Amino acid sequence: MNNLIVKIVTPEGISFESGAQSVVAPAVEGTVGILPHHIPFFTKLEHGEVKIKIEQKFRHFAITGGFMDVSPKNEVTILTDSCSRSDEIDQKAALKAKEEAEKLLKERSKISEADFIKAESSLRKAILELKVATSRHQATNPVK
């Protein structure tokens, strides 16, 4: 039975919305778990993985930081700049983005500060997406 309503909102709009049993998110103070009837709560989120339990299965998302609000009405809203569902992450594209960002970062003296910051952000996002995609793969295909 789903008792939470979970929304992940990006600048493009609602990225995900569903009923859920629980939410696990990377808060600045550490990983937090939200269950139905949680006290009202607001926190800043780090780059990381959000796990949402729906019908006894976890859905995995890579987010690039943001904020999470838990309302008294069992509504959990995550505001983030970027959200990638683990089952939609293209691992080859993420690996390519990681390699390109690493190449740019090695040429720090040849690029502007703005390009360096963009490359650093791209690298962080690519590493996160690869981690979340791998985590989901391991969760759905456990080693026997």
PyMOL CGO cylinders between C-alpha atoms (Angstrom):
from pymol import cmd
from pymol.cgo import CYLINDER

trace = [
    CYLINDER, 0.00, 0.00, 0.00, 1.38, 3.40, -1.02, 0.3, 1, 1, 1, 1, 1, 1,
    CYLINDER, 1.38, 3.40, -1.02, 0.95, 6.08, 1.61, 0.3, 1, 1, 1, 1, 1, 1,
    CYLINDER, 0.95, 6.08, 1.61, 3.30, 8.78, 0.31, 0.3, 1, 1, 1, 1, 1, 1,
    CYLINDER, 3.30, 8.78, 0.31, 2.92, 10.98, -2.74, 0.3, 1, 1, 1, 1, 1, 1,
    CYLINDER, 2.92, 10.98, -2.74, 6.38, 11.64, -4.19, 0.3, 1, 1, 1, 1, 1, 1,
    CYLINDER, 6.38, 11.64, -4.19, 7.25, 14.30, -6.77, 0.3, 1, 1, 1, 1, 1, 1,
    CYLINDER, 7.25, 14.30, -6.77, 10.63, 15.06, -8.28, 0.3, 1, 1, 1, 1, 1, 1,
    CYLINDER, 10.63, 15.06, -8.28, 10.60, 18.49, -9.89, 0.3, 1, 1, 1, 1, 1, 1,
    CYLINDER, 10.60, 18.49, -9.89, 13.29, 19.92, -12.20, 0.3, 1, 1, 1, 1, 1, 1,
    CYLINDER, 13.29, 19.92, -12.20, 13.38, 23.26, -14.05, 0.3, 1, 1, 1, 1, 1, 1,
    CYLINDER, 13.38, 23.26, -14.05, 11.74, 21.44, -16.98, 0.3, 1, 1, 1, 1, 1, 1,
    CYLINDER, 11.74, 21.44, -16.98, 8.76, 20.38, -14.86, 0.3, 1, 1, 1, 1, 1, 1,
    CYLINDER, 8.76, 20.38, -14.86, 7.65, 17.28, -12.96, 0.3, 1, 1, 1, 1, 1, 1,
    CYLINDER, 7.65, 17.28, -12.96, 10.19, 14.56, -13.72, 0.3, 1, 1, 1, 1, 1, 1,
    CYLINDER, 10.19, 14.56, -13.72, 8.51, 11.89, -11.59, 0.3, 1, 1, 1, 1, 1, 1,
    CYLINDER, 8.51, 11.89, -11.59, 5.29, 11.56, -9.59, 0.3, 1, 1, 1, 1, 1, 1,
    CYLINDER, 5.29, 11.56, -9.59, 3.87, 8.47, -7.91, 0.3, 1, 1, 1, 1, 1, 1,
    CYLINDER, 3.87, 8.47, -7.91, 2.49, 6.94, -4.78, 0.3, 1, 1, 1, 1, 1, 1,
    CYLINDER, 2.49, 6.94, -4.78, 5.24, 5.28, -2.72, 0.3, 1, 1, 1, 1, 1, 1,
    CYLINDER, 5.24, 5.28, -2.72, 5.97, 3.34, 0.45, 0.3, 1, 1, 1, 1, 1, 1,
    CYLINDER, 5.97, 3.34, 0.45, 9.24, 5.10, 1.30, 0.3, 1, 1, 1, 1, 1, 1,
    CYLINDER, 9.24, 5.10, 1.30, 11.92, 7.51, 0.08, 0.3, 1, 1, 1, 1, 1, 1,
    CYLINDER, 11.92, 7.51, 0.08, 15.65, 7.41, 0.79, 0.3, 1, 1, 1, 1, 1, 1,
    CYLINDER, 15.65, 7.41, 0.79, 17.56, 10.58, -0.14, 0.3, 1, 1, 1, 1, 1, 1,
    CYLINDER, 17.56, 10.58, -0.14, 21.09, 12.02, 0.21, 0.3, 1, 1, 1, 1, 1, 1,
    CYLINDER, 21.09, 12.02, 0.21, 20.62, 14.92, 2.64, 0.3, 1, 1, 1, 1, 1, 1,
    CYLINDER, 20.62, 14.92, 2.64, 23.52, 17.20, 3.52, 0.3, 1, 1, 1, 1, 1, 1,
    CYLINDER, 23.52, 17.20, 3.52, 23.56, 15.79, 7.06, 0.3, 1, 1, 1, 1, 1, 1,
    CYLINDER, 23.56, 15.79, 7.06, 23.51, 12.19, 5.79, 0.3, 1, 1, 1, 1, 1, 1,
    CYLINDER, 23.51, 12.19, 5.79, 21.12, 9.77, 4.15, 0.3, 1, 1, 1, 1, 1, 1,
    CYLINDER, 21.12, 9.77, 4.15, 17.51, 10.20, 5.30, 0.3, 1, 1, 1, 1, 1, 1,
    CYLINDER, 17.51, 10.20, 5.30, 14.60, 7.81, 5.08, 0.3, 1, 1, 1, 1, 1, 1,
    CYLINDER, 14.60, 7.81, 5.08, 11.03, 8.98, 4.85, 0.3, 1, 1, 1, 1, 1, 1,
    CYLINDER, 11.03, 8.98, 4.85, 8.08, 6.76, 5.73, 0.3, 1, 1, 1, 1, 1, 1,
    CYLINDER, 8.08, 6.76, 5.73, 4.37, 7.61, 5.85, 0.3, 1, 1, 1, 1, 1, 1,
    CYLINDER, 4.37, 7.61, 5.85, 3.37, 9.97, 8.67, 0.3, 1, 1, 1, 1, 1, 1,
    CYLINDER, 3.37, 9.97, 8.67, 6.89, 11.45, 8.93, 0.3, 1, 1, 1, 1, 1, 1,
    CYLINDER, 6.89, 11.45, 8.93, 7.03, 14.77, 10.75, 0.3, 1, 1, 1, 1, 1, 1,
    CYLINDER, 7.03, 14.77, 10.75, 7.18, 17.83, 8.48, 0.3, 1, 1, 1, 1, 1, 1,
    CYLINDER, 7.18, 17.83, 8.48, 10.75, 18.12, 7.30, 0.3, 1, 1, 1, 1, 1, 1,
    CYLINDER, 10.75, 18.12, 7.30, 12.81, 20.29, 4.96, 0.3, 1, 1, 1, 1, 1, 1,
    CYLINDER, 12.81, 20.29, 4.96, 16.42, 19.63, 4.01, 0.3, 1, 1, 1, 1, 1, 1,
    CYLINDER, 16.42, 19.63, 4.01, 19.08, 20.41, 1.46, 0.3, 1, 1, 1, 1, 1, 1,
    CYLINDER, 19.08, 20.41, 1.46, 20.12, 17.46, -0.71, 0.3, 1, 1, 1, 1, 1, 1,
    CYLINDER, 20.12, 17.46, -0.71, 23.56, 16.48, -1.99, 0.3, 1, 1, 1, 1, 1, 1,
    CYLINDER, 23.56, 16.48, -1.99, 24.33, 15.04, -5.40, 0.3, 1, 1, 1, 1, 1, 1,
    CYLINDER, 24.33, 15.04, -5.40, 23.43, 11.40, -5.09, 0.3, 1, 1, 1, 1, 1, 1,
    CYLINDER, 23.43, 11.40, -5.09, 20.95, 8.61, -5.40, 0.3, 1, 1, 1, 1, 1, 1,
    CYLINDER, 20.95, 8.61, -5.40, 17.29, 8.80, -4.42, 0.3, 1, 1, 1, 1, 1, 1,
    CYLINDER, 17.29, 8.80, -4.42, 15.55, 5.47, -3.86, 0.3, 1, 1, 1, 1, 1, 1,
    CYLINDER, 15.55, 5.47, -3.86, 11.77, 5.36, -3.94, 0.3, 1, 1, 1, 1, 1, 1,
    CYLINDER, 11.77, 5.36, -3.94, 9.99, 2.17, -2.89, 0.3, 1, 1, 1, 1, 1, 1,
    CYLINDER, 9.99, 2.17, -2.89, 6.89, 1.46, -4.95, 0.3, 1, 1, 1, 1, 1, 1,
    CYLINDER, 6.89, 1.46, -4.95, 5.03, -1.86, -4.70, 0.3, 1, 1, 1, 1, 1, 1,
    CYLINDER, 5.03, -1.86, -4.70, 7.92, -3.51, -2.83, 0.3, 1, 1, 1, 1, 1, 1,
    CYLINDER, 7.92, -3.51, -2.83, 10.51, -2.51, -5.48, 0.3, 1, 1, 1, 1, 1, 1,
    CYLINDER, 10.51, -2.51, -5.48, 12.97, 0.35, -5.36, 0.3, 1, 1, 1, 1, 1, 1,
    CYLINDER, 12.97, 0.35, -5.36, 13.20, 2.85, -8.21, 0.3, 1, 1, 1, 1, 1, 1,
    CYLINDER, 13.20, 2.85, -8.21, 16.58, 4.59, -8.43, 0.3, 1, 1, 1, 1, 1, 1,
    CYLINDER, 16.58, 4.59, -8.43, 17.21, 8.19, -9.49, 0.3, 1, 1, 1, 1, 1, 1,
    CYLINDER, 17.21, 8.19, -9.49, 20.39, 10.25, -9.86, 0.3, 1, 1, 1, 1, 1, 1,
    CYLINDER, 20.39, 10.25, -9.86, 19.88, 13.84, -8.70, 0.3, 1, 1, 1, 1, 1, 1,
    CYLINDER, 19.88, 13.84, -8.70, 22.24, 16.79, -8.74, 0.3, 1, 1, 1, 1, 1, 1,
    CYLINDER, 22.24, 16.79, -8.74, 21.49, 18.15, -5.30, 0.3, 1, 1, 1, 1, 1, 1,
    CYLINDER, 21.49, 18.15, -5.30, 18.52, 20.32, -4.43, 0.3, 1, 1, 1, 1, 1, 1,
    CYLINDER, 18.52, 20.32, -4.43, 15.95, 20.37, -1.64, 0.3, 1, 1, 1, 1, 1, 1,
    CYLINDER, 15.95, 20.37, -1.64, 13.38, 17.97, -0.18, 0.3, 1, 1, 1, 1, 1, 1,
    CYLINDER, 13.38, 17.97, -0.18, 10.16, 18.98, 1.56, 0.3, 1, 1, 1, 1, 1, 1,
    CYLINDER, 10.16, 18.98, 1.56, 8.04, 16.51, 3.52, 0.3, 1, 1, 1, 1, 1, 1,
    CYLINDER, 8.04, 16.51, 3.52, 4.58, 17.92, 4.23, 0.3, 1, 1, 1, 1, 1, 1,
    CYLINDER, 4.58, 17.92, 4.23, 2.14, 16.87, 6.97, 0.3, 1, 1, 1, 1, 1, 1,
    CYLINDER, 2.14, 16.87, 6.97, -0.06, 15.45, 4.19, 0.3, 1, 1, 1, 1, 1, 1,
    CYLINDER, -0.06, 15.45, 4.19, 2.43, 12.63, 3.37, 0.3, 1, 1, 1, 1, 1, 1,
    CYLINDER, 2.43, 12.63, 3.37, 3.70, 14.54, 0.33, 0.3, 1, 1, 1, 1, 1, 1,
    CYLINDER, 3.70, 14.54, 0.33, 7.41, 14.42, -0.47, 0.3, 1, 1, 1, 1, 1, 1,
    CYLINDER, 7.41, 14.42, -0.47, 8.65, 16.98, -3.00, 0.3, 1, 1, 1, 1, 1, 1,
    CYLINDER, 8.65, 16.98, -3.00, 12.20, 16.93, -4.28, 0.3, 1, 1, 1, 1, 1, 1,
    CYLINDER, 12.20, 16.93, -4.28, 13.40, 20.03, -6.14, 0.3, 1, 1, 1, 1, 1, 1,
    CYLINDER, 13.40, 20.03, -6.14, 16.57, 19.43, -8.18, 0.3, 1, 1, 1, 1, 1, 1,
    CYLINDER, 16.57, 19.43, -8.18, 18.39, 20.83, -11.20, 0.3, 1, 1, 1, 1, 1, 1,
    CYLINDER, 18.39, 20.83, -11.20, 18.67, 17.41, -12.82, 0.3, 1, 1, 1, 1, 1, 1,
    CYLINDER, 18.67, 17.41, -12.82, 17.11, 13.98, -12.35, 0.3, 1, 1, 1, 1, 1, 1,
    CYLINDER, 17.11, 13.98, -12.35, 17.91, 10.78, -14.25, 0.3, 1, 1, 1, 1, 1, 1,
    CYLINDER, 17.91, 10.78, -14.25, 15.93, 7.57, -13.78, 0.3, 1, 1, 1, 1, 1, 1,
    CYLINDER, 15.93, 7.57, -13.78, 18.33, 4.64, -13.48, 0.3, 1, 1, 1, 1, 1, 1,
    CYLINDER, 18.33, 4.64, -13.48, 16.49, 2.62, -16.14, 0.3, 1, 1, 1, 1, 1, 1,
    CYLINDER, 16.49, 2.62, -16.14, 16.85, 5.51, -18.59, 0.3, 1, 1, 1, 1, 1, 1,
    CYLINDER, 16.85, 5.51, -18.59, 20.56, 6.18, -18.03, 0.3, 1, 1, 1, 1, 1, 1,
    CYLINDER, 20.56, 6.18, -18.03, 22.63, 5.47, -21.12, 0.3, 1, 1, 1, 1, 1, 1,
    CYLINDER, 22.63, 5.47, -21.12, 25.78, 4.02, -19.58, 0.3, 1, 1, 1, 1, 1, 1,
    CYLINDER, 25.78, 4.02, -19.58, 27.79, 4.38, -22.80, 0.3, 1, 1, 1, 1, 1, 1,
    CYLINDER, 27.79, 4.38, -22.80, 26.87, 8.06, -23.08, 0.3, 1, 1, 1, 1, 1, 1,
    CYLINDER, 26.87, 8.06, -23.08, 27.65, 8.64, -19.39, 0.3, 1, 1, 1, 1, 1, 1,
    CYLINDER, 27.65, 8.64, -19.39, 31.03, 6.93, -19.78, 0.3, 1, 1, 1, 1, 1, 1,
    CYLINDER, 31.03, 6.93, -19.78, 31.79, 9.07, -22.85, 0.3, 1, 1, 1, 1, 1, 1,
    CYLINDER, 31.79, 9.07, -22.85, 30.78, 12.25, -20.97, 0.3, 1, 1, 1, 1, 1, 1,
    CYLINDER, 30.78, 12.25, -20.97, 33.02, 11.20, -18.08, 0.3, 1, 1, 1, 1, 1, 1,
    CYLINDER, 33.02, 11.20, -18.08, 36.00, 10.65, -20.38, 0.3, 1, 1, 1, 1, 1, 1,
    CYLINDER, 36.00, 10.65, -20.38, 35.46, 13.98, -22.18, 0.3, 1, 1, 1, 1, 1, 1,
    CYLINDER, 35.46, 13.98, -22.18, 35.18, 15.86, -18.88, 0.3, 1, 1, 1, 1, 1, 1,
    CYLINDER, 35.18, 15.86, -18.88, 38.34, 14.21, -17.54, 0.3, 1, 1, 1, 1, 1, 1,
    CYLINDER, 38.34, 14.21, -17.54, 40.19, 15.18, -20.72, 0.3, 1, 1, 1, 1, 1, 1,
    CYLINDER, 40.19, 15.18, -20.72, 39.08, 18.82, -20.37, 0.3, 1, 1, 1, 1, 1, 1,
    CYLINDER, 39.08, 18.82, -20.37, 40.03, 18.92, -16.70, 0.3, 1, 1, 1, 1, 1, 1,
    CYLINDER, 40.03, 18.92, -16.70, 43.55, 17.72, -17.53, 0.3, 1, 1, 1, 1, 1, 1,
    CYLINDER, 43.55, 17.72, -17.53, 43.90, 20.81, -19.78, 0.3, 1, 1, 1, 1, 1, 1,
    CYLINDER, 43.90, 20.81, -19.78, 42.96, 23.24, -17.00, 0.3, 1, 1, 1, 1, 1, 1,
    CYLINDER, 42.96, 23.24, -17.00, 45.56, 25.82, -18.04, 0.3, 1, 1, 1, 1, 1, 1,
    CYLINDER, 45.56, 25.82, -18.04, 44.11, 25.90, -21.57, 0.3, 1, 1, 1, 1, 1, 1,
    CYLINDER, 44.11, 25.90, -21.57, 40.44, 26.43, -20.69, 0.3, 1, 1, 1, 1, 1, 1,
    CYLINDER, 40.44, 26.43, -20.69, 38.50, 29.24, -19.03, 0.3, 1, 1, 1, 1, 1, 1,
    CYLINDER, 38.50, 29.24, -19.03, 37.35, 29.07, -15.43, 0.3, 1, 1, 1, 1, 1, 1,
    CYLINDER, 37.35, 29.07, -15.43, 33.72, 28.76, -16.63, 0.3, 1, 1, 1, 1, 1, 1,
    CYLINDER, 33.72, 28.76, -16.63, 34.61, 25.81, -18.90, 0.3, 1, 1, 1, 1, 1, 1,
    CYLINDER, 34.61, 25.81, -18.90, 36.52, 24.21, -16.02, 0.3, 1, 1, 1, 1, 1, 1,
    CYLINDER, 36.52, 24.21, -16.02, 33.46, 24.50, -13.76, 0.3, 1, 1, 1, 1, 1, 1,
    CYLINDER, 33.46, 24.50, -13.76, 31.20, 23.03, -16.47, 0.3, 1, 1, 1, 1, 1, 1,
    CYLINDER, 31.20, 23.03, -16.47, 33.62, 20.13, -17.04, 0.3, 1, 1, 1, 1, 1, 1,
    CYLINDER, 33.62, 20.13, -17.04, 33.81, 19.47, -13.31, 0.3, 1, 1, 1, 1, 1, 1,
    CYLINDER, 33.81, 19.47, -13.31, 30.01, 19.45, -13.06, 0.3, 1, 1, 1, 1, 1, 1,
    CYLINDER, 30.01, 19.45, -13.06, 29.72, 17.15, -16.09, 0.3, 1, 1, 1, 1, 1, 1,
    CYLINDER, 29.72, 17.15, -16.09, 32.24, 14.76, -14.56, 0.3, 1, 1, 1, 1, 1, 1,
    CYLINDER, 32.24, 14.76, -14.56, 30.37, 14.67, -11.25, 0.3, 1, 1, 1, 1, 1, 1,
    CYLINDER, 30.37, 14.67, -11.25, 27.05, 14.02, -13.02, 0.3, 1, 1, 1, 1, 1, 1,
    CYLINDER, 27.05, 14.02, -13.02, 28.50, 11.28, -15.26, 0.3, 1, 1, 1, 1, 1, 1,
    CYLINDER, 28.50, 11.28, -15.26, 30.10, 9.49, -12.30, 0.3, 1, 1, 1, 1, 1, 1,
    CYLINDER, 30.10, 9.49, -12.30, 26.82, 9.70, -10.38, 0.3, 1, 1, 1, 1, 1, 1,
    CYLINDER, 26.82, 9.70, -10.38, 24.79, 8.33, -13.30, 0.3, 1, 1, 1, 1, 1, 1,
    CYLINDER, 24.79, 8.33, -13.30, 27.21, 5.42, -13.74, 0.3, 1, 1, 1, 1, 1, 1,
    CYLINDER, 27.21, 5.42, -13.74, 27.01, 4.67, -10.00, 0.3, 1, 1, 1, 1, 1, 1,
    CYLINDER, 27.01, 4.67, -10.00, 23.19, 4.76, -9.95, 0.3, 1, 1, 1, 1, 1, 1,
    CYLINDER, 23.19, 4.76, -9.95, 22.89, 2.65, -13.11, 0.3, 1, 1, 1, 1, 1, 1,
    CYLINDER, 22.89, 2.65, -13.11, 25.31, 0.10, -11.63, 0.3, 1, 1, 1, 1, 1, 1,
    CYLINDER, 25.31, 0.10, -11.63, 23.46, 0.14, -8.29, 0.3, 1, 1, 1, 1, 1, 1,
    CYLINDER, 23.46, 0.14, -8.29, 20.13, -0.55, -10.00, 0.3, 1, 1, 1, 1, 1, 1,
    CYLINDER, 20.13, -0.55, -10.00, 21.67, -3.31, -12.10, 0.3, 1, 1, 1, 1, 1, 1,
    CYLINDER, 21.67, -3.31, -12.10, 23.10, -4.99, -8.97, 0.3, 1, 1, 1, 1, 1, 1,
    CYLINDER, 23.10, -4.99, -8.97, 19.78, -4.65, -7.13, 0.3, 1, 1, 1, 1, 1, 1,
    CYLINDER, 19.78, -4.65, -7.13, 17.85, -6.32, -9.95, 0.3, 1, 1, 1, 1, 1, 1,
    CYLINDER, 17.85, -6.32, -9.95, 20.55, -8.95, -10.68, 0.3, 1, 1, 1, 1, 1, 1,
    CYLINDER, 20.55, -8.95, -10.68, 21.98, -10.01, -7.30, 0.3, 1, 1, 1, 1, 1, 1,
    CYLINDER, 21.98, -10.01, -7.30, 25.05, -12.24, -7.23, 0.3, 1, 1, 1, 1, 1, 1,
    CYLINDER, 25.05, -12.24, -7.23, 24.16, -15.81, -6.31, 0.3, 1, 1, 1, 1, 1, 1,
]
cmd.load_cgo(trace, "trace")
